[in-house]
Amino acid sequence: MMKSLFVGMCVFLLEKLIIFSNVKVFSLTTKKIRNKQYSNISFLKRGDLLEVPRTLFVHFGIYLGNNKVAHLMPDILPVLSDDTCLIEKVVTNKRLILGVLAKVASIRVDTVQDFAYGGSIIVNHMDSSFKSRPLSNEEVAQRAEKLVGATSYSLLWDNCEHFVTYCRYGIPVSFQTDKFCEIVKRIIRDQRSVLISASLGIALTFCLGLEPSITLPSFLVTFSLWMAS
């Protein structure tokens, strides 16, 4: 019985890891700019919406012309330093992750190369996802320019995708957030989530004792999953 339960738990966790590792909001079949083509960006137009697929997410920006891109970027460095020259340097992954955790961000202007950070660029791919036509390219660029500076940040509710969709379509939307929430709902609705939560709670209780700090959270998590499923 315990062996079959353990195997079931392993299979369940493996399934969820596969789901999260394969979160691809957009298929990458549209025209891209490869690294070797950065020197030839003449076909980009001011107001174009640019996407850069990264390992765990897609990063977005608005092309302003003259090899410049406005994009919302989490960054911890402005909290730690007032050195403008240092802050203006390309945001590394470490600075970005710490900025996400601290919920500190700014809408900044970088070169196309710094914006892409070694990735491929997709142009205006989101136009097909909206029923309404995008705003004029000049209006899109002007909206982005007016918003440059420090801004609030939330990984799910106020991110770089909300910024570009507001600029280009007039509505702040994040399809990545919608996709993430849908996955979370699928996990919660899976009845095995309750079984695994309850099993882990019981195992912790037996191993660590009947402490309120152990048993109460285990009960609340299991109860919450049960009611939401």
LINNOR-V897275 format. One record per helix or strand of 3 or more residues. SS is the DSSP state (A for helix, B for strand). FROM is the first residue (numbers start at 1). TO is the last residue. Records with the same first field share a line. If there is no record, write none. Layout:
# LINNOR-V897275
SS=FROM-TO  FROM-TO
This chain:
# LINNOR-V897275
A=2-21  35-37  77-80  84-88  93-102  112-116  125-129  137-146  160-169  175-189  191-208  212-228
B=49-53  58-65  68-74  105-111  121-123  149-151
